Amino acid sequence: MLLEGLKLMIVGMASVMLFLLLLIACIELVKFLTCNFTMKQEQSLLQSRKSDSNKYKTDSKLEVPVEVFAAAIASYESDNNNS
């Protein structure tokens, strides 16, 4: 009886170990297959971050006076109130 229990334990542990090894192999395969896609995504993310950081640097030629914004808001609100 004890011998049968040990056999069952060994077979059970071996099957769990084989399943986990198969799972690790599948994960490594997916990692290998998506390696190029991941590198392209990281490069595009870095480029977008660089372009975003450059976008917020203001140029004195592009600055619009506050009065223009206030007039635009007032015009928008008056159009919405009339509708």
PDB file of N, CA, C and O in Angstrom:
ATOM      1  N   MET A   1       0.824  -1.189   0.000  1.00  0.00           N
ATOM      2  CA  MET A   1       0.000   0.000   0.000  1.00  0.00           C
ATOM      3  C   MET A   1       0.874   1.261   0.000  1.00  0.00           C
ATOM      4  O   MET A   1       0.611   2.220  -0.725  1.00  0.00           O
ATOM      5  N   LEU A   2       1.887   1.232   0.806  1.00  0.00           N
ATOM      6  CA  LEU A   2       2.798   2.370   0.867  1.00  0.00           C
ATOM      7  C   LEU A   2       3.538   2.538  -0.457  1.00  0.00           C
ATOM      8  O   LEU A   2       3.765   3.658  -0.915  1.00  0.00           O
ATOM      9  N   LEU A   3       3.905   1.429  -1.057  1.00  0.00           N
ATOM     10  CA  LEU A   3       4.609   1.463  -2.339  1.00  0.00           C
ATOM     11  C   LEU A   3       3.727   2.057  -3.444  1.00  0.00           C
ATOM     12  O   LEU A   3       4.211   2.804  -4.294  1.00  0.00           O
ATOM     13  N   GLU A   4       2.440   1.723  -3.429  1.00  0.00           N
ATOM     14  CA  GLU A   4       1.513   2.285  -4.413  1.00  0.00           C
ATOM     15  C   GLU A   4       1.348   3.792  -4.216  1.00  0.00           C
ATOM     16  O   GLU A   4       1.247   4.536  -5.191  1.00  0.00           O
ATOM     17  N   GLY A   5       1.322   4.239  -2.975  1.00  0.00           N
ATOM     18  CA  GLY A   5       1.238   5.669  -2.679  1.00  0.00           C
ATOM     19  C   GLY A   5       2.461   6.418  -3.179  1.00  0.00           C
ATOM     20  O   GLY A   5       2.341   7.514  -3.727  1.00  0.00           O
ATOM     21  N   LEU A   6       3.633   5.835  -2.993  1.00  0.00           N
ATOM     22  CA  LEU A   6       4.866   6.457  -3.472  1.00  0.00           C
ATOM     23  C   LEU A   6       4.888   6.526  -5.001  1.00  0.00           C
ATOM     24  O   LEU A   6       5.314   7.525  -5.580  1.00  0.00           O
ATOM     25  N   LYS A   7       4.419   5.440  -5.652  1.00  0.00           N
ATOM     26  CA  LYS A   7       4.356   5.445  -7.118  1.00  0.00           C
ATOM     27  C   LYS A   7       3.425   6.553  -7.606  1.00  0.00           C
ATOM     28  O   LYS A   7       3.754   7.294  -8.532  1.00  0.00           O
ATOM     29  N   LEU A   8       2.253   6.653  -6.966  1.00  0.00           N
ATOM     30  CA  LEU A   8       1.290   7.683  -7.355  1.00  0.00           C
ATOM     31  C   LEU A   8       1.873   9.081  -7.150  1.00  0.00           C
ATOM     32  O   LEU A   8       1.687   9.970  -7.982  1.00  0.00           O
ATOM     33  N   MET A   9       2.579   9.263  -6.036  1.00  0.00           N
ATOM     34  CA  MET A   9       3.202  10.557  -5.771  1.00  0.00           C
ATOM     35  C   MET A   9       4.255  10.884  -6.827  1.00  0.00           C
ATOM     36  O   MET A   9       4.307  12.012  -7.317  1.00  0.00           O
ATOM     37  N   ILE A  10       5.084   9.921  -7.178  1.00  0.00           N
ATOM     38  CA  ILE A  10       6.142  10.152  -8.163  1.00  0.00           C
ATOM     39  C   ILE A  10       5.546  10.436  -9.535  1.00  0.00           C
ATOM     40  O   ILE A  10       5.996  11.342 -10.236  1.00  0.00           O
ATOM     41  N   VAL A  11       4.531   9.661  -9.920  1.00  0.00           N
ATOM     42  CA  VAL A  11       3.887   9.892 -11.220  1.00  0.00           C
ATOM     43  C   VAL A  11       3.213  11.262 -11.237  1.00  0.00           C
ATOM     44  O   VAL A  11       3.301  11.977 -12.235  1.00  0.00           O
ATOM     45  N   GLY A  12       2.545  11.635 -10.154  1.00  0.00           N
ATOM     46  CA  GLY A  12       1.880  12.937 -10.084  1.00  0.00           C
ATOM     47  C   GLY A  12       2.870  14.088 -10.149  1.00  0.00           C
ATOM     48  O   GLY A  12       2.665  15.043 -10.898  1.00  0.00           O
ATOM     49  N   MET A  13       3.927  14.005  -9.380  1.00  0.00           N
ATOM     50  CA  MET A  13       4.948  15.055  -9.384  1.00  0.00           C
ATOM     51  C   MET A  13       5.649  15.141 -10.738  1.00  0.00           C
ATOM     52  O   MET A  13       5.961  16.235 -11.209  1.00  0.00           O
ATOM     53  N   ALA A  14       5.894  14.004 -11.356  1.00  0.00           N
ATOM     54  CA  ALA A  14       6.538  14.007 -12.670  1.00  0.00           C
ATOM     55  C   ALA A  14       5.636  14.646 -13.716  1.00  0.00           C
ATOM     56  O   ALA A  14       6.107  15.397 -14.570  1.00  0.00           O
ATOM     57  N   SER A  15       4.339  14.349 -13.652  1.00  0.00           N
ATOM     58  CA  SER A  15       3.423  14.950 -14.633  1.00  0.00           C
ATOM     59  C   SER A  15       3.321  16.461 -14.431  1.00  0.00           C
ATOM     60  O   SER A  15       3.264  17.210 -15.406  1.00  0.00           O
ATOM     61  N   VAL A  16       3.297  16.914 -13.188  1.00  0.00           N
ATOM     62  CA  VAL A  16       3.270  18.358 -12.911  1.00  0.00           C
ATOM     63  C   VAL A  16       4.562  19.005 -13.405  1.00  0.00           C
ATOM     64  O   VAL A  16       4.528  20.083 -13.999  1.00  0.00           O
ATOM     65  N   MET A  17       5.681  18.365 -13.166  1.00  0.00           N
ATOM     66  CA  MET A  17       6.974  18.899 -13.608  1.00  0.00           C
ATOM     67  C   MET A  17       7.041  18.986 -15.131  1.00  0.00           C
ATOM     68  O   MET A  17       7.517  19.983 -15.674  1.00  0.00           O
ATOM     69  N   LEU A  18       6.568  17.953 -15.822  1.00  0.00           N
ATOM     70  CA  LEU A  18       6.561  17.987 -17.284  1.00  0.00           C
ATOM     71  C   LEU A  18       5.646  19.088 -17.810  1.00  0.00           C
ATOM     72  O   LEU A  18       5.984  19.765 -18.781  1.00  0.00           O
ATOM     73  N   PHE A  19       4.486  19.270 -17.174  1.00  0.00           N
ATOM     74  CA  PHE A  19       3.576  20.333 -17.587  1.00  0.00           C
ATOM     75  C   PHE A  19       4.222  21.702 -17.408  1.00  0.00           C
ATOM     76  O   PHE A  19       4.118  22.558 -18.287  1.00  0.00           O
ATOM     77  N   LEU A  20       4.879  21.912 -16.291  1.00  0.00           N
ATOM     78  CA  LEU A  20       5.530  23.203 -16.052  1.00  0.00           C
ATOM     79  C   LEU A  20       6.676  23.448 -17.029  1.00  0.00           C
ATOM     80  O   LEU A  20       6.868  24.573 -17.491  1.00  0.00           O
ATOM     81  N   LEU A  21       7.434  22.406 -17.342  1.00  0.00           N
ATOM     82  CA  LEU A  21       8.507  22.553 -18.328  1.00  0.00           C
ATOM     83  C   LEU A  21       7.941  22.882 -19.709  1.00  0.00           C
ATOM     84  O   LEU A  21       8.504  23.697 -20.439  1.00  0.00           O
ATOM     85  N   LEU A  22       6.830  22.246 -20.059  1.00  0.00           N
ATOM     86  CA  LEU A  22       6.172  22.553 -21.332  1.00  0.00           C
ATOM     87  C   LEU A  22       5.666  23.988 -21.356  1.00  0.00           C
ATOM     88  O   LEU A  22       5.768  24.672 -22.375  1.00  0.00           O
ATOM     89  N   LEU A  23       5.126  24.440 -20.241  1.00  0.00           N
ATOM     90  CA  LEU A  23       4.647  25.817 -20.143  1.00  0.00           C
ATOM     91  C   LEU A  23       5.800  26.809 -20.284  1.00  0.00           C
ATOM     92  O   LEU A  23       5.655  27.824 -20.966  1.00  0.00           O
ATOM     93  N   ILE A  24       6.918  26.539 -19.664  1.00  0.00           N
ATOM     94  CA  ILE A  24       8.094  27.408 -19.783  1.00  0.00           C
ATOM     95  C   ILE A  24       8.592  27.427 -21.224  1.00  0.00           C
ATOM     96  O   ILE A  24       8.966  28.483 -21.734  1.00  0.00           O
ATOM     97  N   ALA A  25       8.602  26.279 -21.880  1.00  0.00           N
ATOM     98  CA  ALA A  25       9.039  26.219 -23.275  1.00  0.00           C
ATOM     99  C   ALA A  25       8.113  27.037 -24.169  1.00  0.00           C
ATOM    100  O   ALA A  25       8.584  27.725 -25.075  1.00  0.00           O
ATOM    101  N   CYS A  26       6.813  26.975 -23.930  1.00  0.00           N
ATOM    102  CA  CYS A  26       5.860  27.766 -24.728  1.00  0.00           C
ATOM    103  C   CYS A  26       6.063  29.265 -24.515  1.00  0.00           C
ATOM    104  O   CYS A  26       5.998  30.047 -25.464  1.00  0.00           O
ATOM    105  N   ILE A  27       6.305  29.656 -23.285  1.00  0.00           N
ATOM    106  CA  ILE A  27       6.547  31.078 -22.988  1.00  0.00           C
ATOM    107  C   ILE A  27       7.811  31.556 -23.682  1.00  0.00           C
ATOM    108  O   ILE A  27       7.830  32.650 -24.247  1.00  0.00           O
ATOM    109  N   GLU A  28       8.856  30.761 -23.649  1.00  0.00           N
ATOM    110  CA  GLU A  28      10.100  31.135 -24.327  1.00  0.00           C
ATOM    111  C   GLU A  28       9.903  31.211 -25.839  1.00  0.00           C
ATOM    112  O   GLU A  28      10.482  32.079 -26.493  1.00  0.00           O
ATOM    113  N   LEU A  29       9.103  30.323 -26.395  1.00  0.00           N
ATOM    114  CA  LEU A  29       8.818  30.357 -27.830  1.00  0.00           C
ATOM    115  C   LEU A  29       8.078  31.631 -28.207  1.00  0.00           C
ATOM    116  O   LEU A  29       8.406  32.265 -29.209  1.00  0.00           O
ATOM    117  N   VAL A  30       7.084  32.011 -27.415  1.00  0.00           N
ATOM    118  CA  VAL A  30       6.345  33.250 -27.682  1.00  0.00           C
ATOM    119  C   VAL A  30       7.269  34.453 -27.545  1.00  0.00           C
ATOM    120  O   VAL A  30       7.175  35.398 -28.328  1.00  0.00           O
ATOM    121  N   LYS A  31       8.158  34.427 -26.560  1.00  0.00           N
ATOM    122  CA  LYS A  31       9.119  35.520 -26.386  1.00  0.00           C
ATOM    123  C   LYS A  31      10.028  35.637 -27.603  1.00  0.00           C
ATOM    124  O   LYS A  31      10.318  36.741 -28.062  1.00  0.00           O
ATOM    125  N   PHE A  32      10.473  34.507 -28.120  1.00  0.00           N
ATOM    126  CA  PHE A  32      11.339  34.509 -29.289  1.00  0.00           C
ATOM    127  C   PHE A  32      10.594  35.007 -30.523  1.00  0.00           C
ATOM    128  O   PHE A  32      11.151  35.764 -31.318  1.00  0.00           O
ATOM    129  N   LEU A  33       9.351  34.592 -30.690  1.00  0.00           N
ATOM    130  CA  LEU A  33       8.587  34.982 -31.872  1.00  0.00           C
ATOM    131  C   LEU A  33       8.192  36.451 -31.859  1.00  0.00           C
ATOM    132  O   LEU A  33       8.037  37.053 -32.922  1.00  0.00           O
ATOM    133  N   THR A  34       8.025  37.042 -30.679  1.00  0.00           N
ATOM    134  CA  THR A  34       7.599  38.440 -30.586  1.00  0.00           C
ATOM    135  C   THR A  34       8.752  39.395 -30.292  1.00  0.00           C
ATOM    136  O   THR A  34       8.514  40.566 -29.999  1.00  0.00           O
ATOM    137  N   CYS A  35       9.975  38.927 -30.363  1.00  0.00           N
ATOM    138  CA  CYS A  35      11.136  39.759 -30.027  1.00  0.00           C
ATOM    139  C   CYS A  35      11.235  40.981 -30.941  1.00  0.00           C
ATOM    140  O   CYS A  35      11.439  42.096 -30.459  1.00  0.00           O
ATOM    141  N   ASN A  36      11.094  40.783 -32.255  1.00  0.00           N
ATOM    142  CA  ASN A  36      11.199  41.905 -33.191  1.00  0.00           C
ATOM    143  C   ASN A  36      10.078  42.909 -32.984  1.00  0.00           C
ATOM    144  O   ASN A  36      10.309  44.117 -33.030  1.00  0.00           O
ATOM    145  N   PHE A  37       8.880  42.423 -32.759  1.00  0.00           N
ATOM    146  CA  PHE A  37       7.745  43.315 -32.535  1.00  0.00           C
ATOM    147  C   PHE A  37       7.959  44.150 -31.281  1.00  0.00           C
ATOM    148  O   PHE A  37       7.652  45.342 -31.268  1.00  0.00           O
ATOM    149  N   THR A  38       8.481  43.537 -30.235  1.00  0.00           N
ATOM    150  CA  THR A  38       8.727  44.238 -28.980  1.00  0.00           C
ATOM    151  C   THR A  38       9.779  45.324 -29.162  1.00  0.00           C
ATOM    152  O   THR A  38       9.627  46.425 -28.634  1.00  0.00           O
ATOM    153  N   MET A  39      10.837  45.030 -29.896  1.00  0.00           N
ATOM    154  CA  MET A  39      11.879  46.035 -30.119  1.00  0.00           C
ATOM    155  C   MET A  39      11.332  47.204 -30.933  1.00  0.00           C
ATOM    156  O   MET A  39      11.654  48.357 -30.648  1.00  0.00           O
ATOM    157  N   LYS A  40      10.500  46.918 -31.951  1.00  0.00           N
ATOM    158  CA  LYS A  40       9.911  47.993 -32.745  1.00  0.00           C
ATOM    159  C   LYS A  40       8.987  48.854 -31.893  1.00  0.00           C
ATOM    160  O   LYS A  40       8.983  50.077 -32.033  1.00  0.00           O
ATOM    161  N   GLN A  41       8.210  48.238 -31.019  1.00  0.00           N
ATOM    162  CA  GLN A  41       7.315  48.985 -30.145  1.00  0.00           C
ATOM    163  C   GLN A  41       8.103  49.874 -29.190  1.00  0.00           C
ATOM    164  O   GLN A  41       7.721  51.021 -28.959  1.00  0.00           O
ATOM    165  N   GLU A  42       9.197  49.362 -28.633  1.00  0.00           N
ATOM    166  CA  GLU A  42      10.012  50.156 -27.724  1.00  0.00           C
ATOM    167  C   GLU A  42      10.647  51.340 -28.441  1.00  0.00           C
ATOM    168  O   GLU A  42      10.708  52.437 -27.886  1.00  0.00           O
ATOM    169  N   GLN A  43      11.120  51.131 -29.667  1.00  0.00           N
ATOM    170  CA  GLN A  43      11.725  52.213 -30.430  1.00  0.00           C
ATOM    171  C   GLN A  43      10.696  53.283 -30.767  1.00  0.00           C
ATOM    172  O   GLN A  43      10.986  54.474 -30.652  1.00  0.00           O
ATOM    173  N   SER A  44       9.506  52.878 -31.179  1.00  0.00           N
ATOM    174  CA  SER A  44       8.482  53.869 -31.507  1.00  0.00           C
ATOM    175  C   SER A  44       8.031  54.619 -30.267  1.00  0.00           C
ATOM    176  O   SER A  44       7.722  55.808 -30.343  1.00  0.00           O
ATOM    177  N   LEU A  45       7.988  53.935 -29.112  1.00  0.00           N
ATOM    178  CA  LEU A  45       7.630  54.605 -27.868  1.00  0.00           C
ATOM    179  C   LEU A  45       8.684  55.632 -27.482  1.00  0.00           C
ATOM    180  O   LEU A  45       8.345  56.736 -27.054  1.00  0.00           O
ATOM    181  N   LEU A  46       9.957  55.284 -27.627  1.00  0.00           N
ATOM    182  CA  LEU A  46      11.021  56.237 -27.320  1.00  0.00           C
ATOM    183  C   LEU A  46      10.985  57.436 -28.258  1.00  0.00           C
ATOM    184  O   LEU A  46      11.189  58.570 -27.825  1.00  0.00           O
ATOM    185  N   GLN A  47      10.726  57.191 -29.543  1.00  0.00           N
ATOM    186  CA  GLN A  47      10.646  58.295 -30.499  1.00  0.00           C
ATOM    187  C   GLN A  47       9.464  59.205 -30.193  1.00  0.00           C
ATOM    188  O   GLN A  47       9.575  60.426 -30.301  1.00  0.00           O
ATOM    189  N   SER A  48       8.343  58.623 -29.814  1.00  0.00           N
ATOM    190  CA  SER A  48       7.182  59.458 -29.502  1.00  0.00           C
ATOM    191  C   SER A  48       7.429  60.272 -28.240  1.00  0.00           C
ATOM    192  O   SER A  48       6.979  61.414 -28.143  1.00  0.00           O
ATOM    193  N   ARG A  49       8.138  59.698 -27.272  1.00  0.00           N
ATOM    194  CA  ARG A  49       8.458  60.464 -26.063  1.00  0.00           C
ATOM    195  C   ARG A  49       9.405  61.610 -26.380  1.00  0.00           C
ATOM    196  O   ARG A  49       9.266  62.706 -25.837  1.00  0.00           O
ATOM    197  N   LYS A  50      10.376  61.355 -27.269  1.00  0.00           N
ATOM    198  CA  LYS A  50      11.294  62.425 -27.649  1.00  0.00           C
ATOM    199  C   LYS A  50      10.561  63.522 -28.388  1.00  0.00           C
ATOM    200  O   LYS A  50      10.813  64.702 -28.142  1.00  0.00           O
ATOM    201  N   SER A  51       9.658  63.163 -29.289  1.00  0.00           N
ATOM    202  CA  SER A  51       8.929  64.175 -30.046  1.00  0.00           C
ATOM    203  C   SER A  51       7.965  64.934 -29.143  1.00  0.00           C
ATOM    204  O   SER A  51       7.746  66.128 -29.346  1.00  0.00           O
ATOM    205  N   ASP A  52       7.378  64.253 -28.134  1.00  0.00           N
ATOM    206  CA  ASP A  52       6.490  64.936 -27.203  1.00  0.00           C
ATOM    207  C   ASP A  52       7.255  65.932 -26.349  1.00  0.00           C
ATOM    208  O   ASP A  52       6.746  67.015 -26.057  1.00  0.00           O
ATOM    209  N   SER A  53       8.465  65.583 -25.946  1.00  0.00           N
ATOM    210  CA  SER A  53       9.242  66.507 -25.118  1.00  0.00           C
ATOM    211  C   SER A  53       9.653  67.730 -25.932  1.00  0.00           C
ATOM    212  O   SER A  53       9.759  68.827 -25.384  1.00  0.00           O
ATOM    213  N   ASN A  54       9.887  67.558 -27.230  1.00  0.00           N
ATOM    214  CA  ASN A  54      10.232  68.698 -28.077  1.00  0.00           C
ATOM    215  C   ASN A  54       9.002  69.540 -28.397  1.00  0.00           C
ATOM    216  O   ASN A  54       9.125  70.731 -28.683  1.00  0.00           O
ATOM    217  N   LYS A  55       7.837  68.941 -28.352  1.00  0.00           N
ATOM    218  CA  LYS A  55       6.613  69.653 -28.722  1.00  0.00           C
ATOM    219  C   LYS A  55       6.274  70.733 -27.707  1.00  0.00           C
ATOM    220  O   LYS A  55       5.715  71.767 -28.073  1.00  0.00           O
ATOM    221  N   TYR A  56       6.603  70.513 -26.431  1.00  0.00           N
ATOM    222  CA  TYR A  56       6.218  71.449 -25.395  1.00  0.00           C
ATOM    223  C   TYR A  56       7.169  72.628 -25.246  1.00  0.00           C
ATOM    224  O   TYR A  56       6.900  73.548 -24.474  1.00  0.00           O
ATOM    225  N   LYS A  57       8.261  72.608 -25.966  1.00  0.00           N
ATOM    226  CA  LYS A  57       9.147  73.765 -25.949  1.00  0.00           C
ATOM    227  C   LYS A  57       8.500  74.857 -26.796  1.00  0.00           C
ATOM    228  O   LYS A  57       8.297  74.680 -27.997  1.00  0.00           O
ATOM    229  N   THR A  58       8.183  75.970 -26.173  1.00  0.00           N
ATOM    230  CA  THR A  58       7.451  77.020 -26.872  1.00  0.00           C
ATOM    231  C   THR A  58       8.403  77.910 -27.648  1.00  0.00           C
ATOM    232  O   THR A  58       9.526  78.184 -27.223  1.00  0.00           O
ATOM    233  N   ASP A  59       7.933  78.339 -28.763  1.00  0.00           N
ATOM    234  CA  ASP A  59       8.666  79.284 -29.598  1.00  0.00           C
ATOM    235  C   ASP A  59       7.977  80.630 -29.442  1.00  0.00           C
ATOM    236  O   ASP A  59       6.749  80.697 -29.495  1.00  0.00           O
ATOM    237  N   SER A  60       8.738  81.704 -29.252  1.00  0.00           N
ATOM    238  CA  SER A  60       8.139  83.012 -29.003  1.00  0.00           C
ATOM    239  C   SER A  60       7.314  83.482 -30.203  1.00  0.00           C
ATOM    240  O   SER A  60       6.401  84.291 -30.042  1.00  0.00           O
ATOM    241  N   LYS A  61       7.623  82.986 -31.399  1.00  0.00           N
ATOM    242  CA  LYS A  61       6.861  83.376 -32.582  1.00  0.00           C
ATOM    243  C   LYS A  61       5.470  82.740 -32.584  1.00  0.00           C
ATOM    244  O   LYS A  61       4.544  83.278 -33.190  1.00  0.00           O
ATOM    245  N   LEU A  62       5.323  81.607 -31.915  1.00  0.00           N
ATOM    246  CA  LEU A  62       4.058  80.877 -31.936  1.00  0.00           C
ATOM    247  C   LEU A  62       3.142  81.216 -30.769  1.00  0.00           C
ATOM    248  O   LEU A  62       2.009  80.735 -30.724  1.00  0.00           O
ATOM    249  N   GLU A  63       3.596  82.023 -29.834  1.00  0.00           N
ATOM    250  CA  GLU A  63       2.778  82.355 -28.679  1.00  0.00           C
ATOM    251  C   GLU A  63       1.638  83.281 -29.097  1.00  0.00           C
ATOM    252  O   GLU A  63       1.812  84.224 -29.868  1.00  0.00           O
ATOM    253  N   VAL A  64       0.451  82.962 -28.544  1.00  0.00           N
ATOM    254  CA  VAL A  64      -0.737  83.750 -28.841  1.00  0.00           C
ATOM    255  C   VAL A  64      -1.085  84.534 -27.582  1.00  0.00           C
ATOM    256  O   VAL A  64      -1.043  83.978 -26.484  1.00  0.00           O
ATOM    257  N   PRO A  65      -1.425  85.807 -27.716  1.00  0.00           N
ATOM    258  CA  PRO A  65      -1.765  86.603 -26.530  1.00  0.00           C
ATOM    259  C   PRO A  65      -2.997  86.041 -25.808  1.00  0.00           C
ATOM    260  O   PRO A  65      -3.846  85.390 -26.417  1.00  0.00           O
ATOM    261  N   VAL A  66      -3.073  86.303 -24.513  1.00  0.00           N
ATOM    262  CA  VAL A  66      -4.166  85.808 -23.692  1.00  0.00           C
ATOM    263  C   VAL A  66      -5.489  86.411 -24.141  1.00  0.00           C
ATOM    264  O   VAL A  66      -6.532  85.768 -24.028  1.00  0.00           O
ATOM    265  N   GLU A  67      -5.455  87.631 -24.645  1.00  0.00           N
ATOM    266  CA  GLU A  67      -6.686  88.294 -25.074  1.00  0.00           C
ATOM    267  C   GLU A  67      -7.364  87.523 -26.209  1.00  0.00           C
ATOM    268  O   GLU A  67      -8.591  87.489 -26.296  1.00  0.00           O
ATOM    269  N   VAL A  68      -6.567  86.912 -27.067  1.00  0.00           N
ATOM    270  CA  VAL A  68      -7.127  86.141 -28.180  1.00  0.00           C
ATOM    271  C   VAL A  68      -7.867  84.924 -27.643  1.00  0.00           C
ATOM    272  O   VAL A  68      -8.955  84.597 -28.118  1.00  0.00           O
ATOM    273  N   PHE A  69      -7.284  84.256 -26.658  1.00  0.00           N
ATOM    274  CA  PHE A  69      -7.966  83.113 -26.051  1.00  0.00           C
ATOM    275  C   PHE A  69      -9.255  83.559 -25.361  1.00  0.00           C
ATOM    276  O   PHE A  69     -10.282  82.890 -25.474  1.00  0.00           O
ATOM    277  N   ALA A  70      -9.207  84.671 -24.656  1.00  0.00           N
ATOM    278  CA  ALA A  70     -10.393  85.162 -23.955  1.00  0.00           C
ATOM    279  C   ALA A  70     -11.496  85.504 -24.950  1.00  0.00           C
ATOM    280  O   ALA A  70     -12.665  85.211 -24.699  1.00  0.00           O
ATOM    281  N   ALA A  71     -11.142  86.117 -26.067  1.00  0.00           N
ATOM    282  CA  ALA A  71     -12.136  86.461 -27.078  1.00  0.00           C
ATOM    283  C   ALA A  71     -12.726  85.203 -27.712  1.00  0.00           C
ATOM    284  O   ALA A  71     -13.925  85.157 -27.984  1.00  0.00           O
ATOM    285  N   ALA A  72     -11.906  84.192 -27.949  1.00  0.00           N
ATOM    286  CA  ALA A  72     -12.393  82.944 -28.526  1.00  0.00           C
ATOM    287  C   ALA A  72     -13.358  82.247 -27.576  1.00  0.00           C
ATOM    288  O   ALA A  72     -14.383  81.719 -28.008  1.00  0.00           O
ATOM    289  N   ILE A  73     -13.037  82.241 -26.286  1.00  0.00           N
ATOM    290  CA  ILE A  73     -13.912  81.609 -25.302  1.00  0.00           C
ATOM    291  C   ILE A  73     -15.226  82.366 -25.203  1.00  0.00           C
ATOM    292  O   ILE A  73     -16.296  81.759 -25.152  1.00  0.00           O
ATOM    293  N   ALA A  74     -15.148  83.682 -25.175  1.00  0.00           N
ATOM    294  CA  ALA A  74     -16.368  84.490 -25.091  1.00  0.00           C
ATOM    295  C   ALA A  74     -17.238  84.266 -26.314  1.00  0.00           C
ATOM    296  O   ALA A  74     -18.458  84.155 -26.186  1.00  0.00           O
ATOM    297  N   SER A  75     -16.648  84.196 -27.480  1.00  0.00           N
ATOM    298  CA  SER A  75     -17.413  83.957 -28.703  1.00  0.00           C
ATOM    299  C   SER A  75     -18.060  82.575 -28.680  1.00  0.00           C
ATOM    300  O   SER A  75     -19.216  82.430 -29.078  1.00  0.00           O
ATOM    301  N   TYR A  76     -17.352  81.590 -28.231  1.00  0.00           N
ATOM    302  CA  TYR A  76     -17.882  80.228 -28.159  1.00  0.00           C
ATOM    303  C   TYR A  76     -19.053  80.158 -27.179  1.00  0.00           C
ATOM    304  O   TYR A  76     -20.082  79.547 -27.469  1.00  0.00           O
ATOM    305  N   GLU A  77     -18.886  80.786 -26.025  1.00  0.00           N
ATOM    306  CA  GLU A  77     -19.956  80.754 -25.029  1.00  0.00           C
ATOM    307  C   GLU A  77     -21.183  81.513 -25.509  1.00  0.00           C
ATOM    308  O   GLU A  77     -22.307  81.080 -25.258  1.00  0.00           O
ATOM    309  N   SER A  78     -20.991  82.637 -26.195  1.00  0.00           N
ATOM    310  CA  SER A  78     -22.148  83.391 -26.676  1.00  0.00           C
ATOM    311  C   SER A  78     -22.867  82.619 -27.790  1.00  0.00           C
ATOM    312  O   SER A  78     -24.093  82.674 -27.881  1.00  0.00           O
ATOM    313  N   ASP A  79     -22.136  81.916 -28.615  1.00  0.00           N
ATOM    314  CA  ASP A  79     -22.773  81.083 -29.648  1.00  0.00           C
ATOM    315  C   ASP A  79     -23.586  79.948 -29.024  1.00  0.00           C
ATOM    316  O   ASP A  79     -24.676  79.625 -29.499  1.00  0.00           O
ATOM    317  N   ASN A  80     -23.061  79.352 -27.974  1.00  0.00           N
ATOM    318  CA  ASN A  80     -23.766  78.252 -27.304  1.00  0.00           C
ATOM    319  C   ASN A  80     -24.974  78.740 -26.530  1.00  0.00           C
ATOM    320  O   ASN A  80     -25.972  78.027 -26.432  1.00  0.00           O
ATOM    321  N   ASN A  81     -24.904  79.940 -25.979  1.00  0.00           N
ATOM    322  CA  ASN A  81     -26.043  80.488 -25.240  1.00  0.00           C
ATOM    323  C   ASN A  81     -27.177  80.880 -26.190  1.00  0.00           C
ATOM    324  O   ASN A  81     -28.346  80.795 -25.816  1.00  0.00           O
ATOM    325  N   ASN A  82     -26.856  81.298 -27.385  1.00  0.00           N
ATOM    326  CA  ASN A  82     -27.875  81.692 -28.354  1.00  0.00           C
ATOM    327  C   ASN A  82     -28.580  80.498 -28.968  1.00  0.00           C
ATOM    328  O   ASN A  82     -29.725  80.613 -29.403  1.00  0.00           O
ATOM    329  N   SER A  83     -27.919  79.359 -29.009  1.00  0.00           N
ATOM    330  CA  SER A  83     -28.490  78.172 -29.662  1.00  0.00           C
ATOM    331  C   SER A  83     -29.533  77.504 -28.812  1.00  0.00           C
ATOM    332  O   SER A  83     -30.107  76.494 -29.218  1.00  0.00           O
TER     333      SER A  83
END
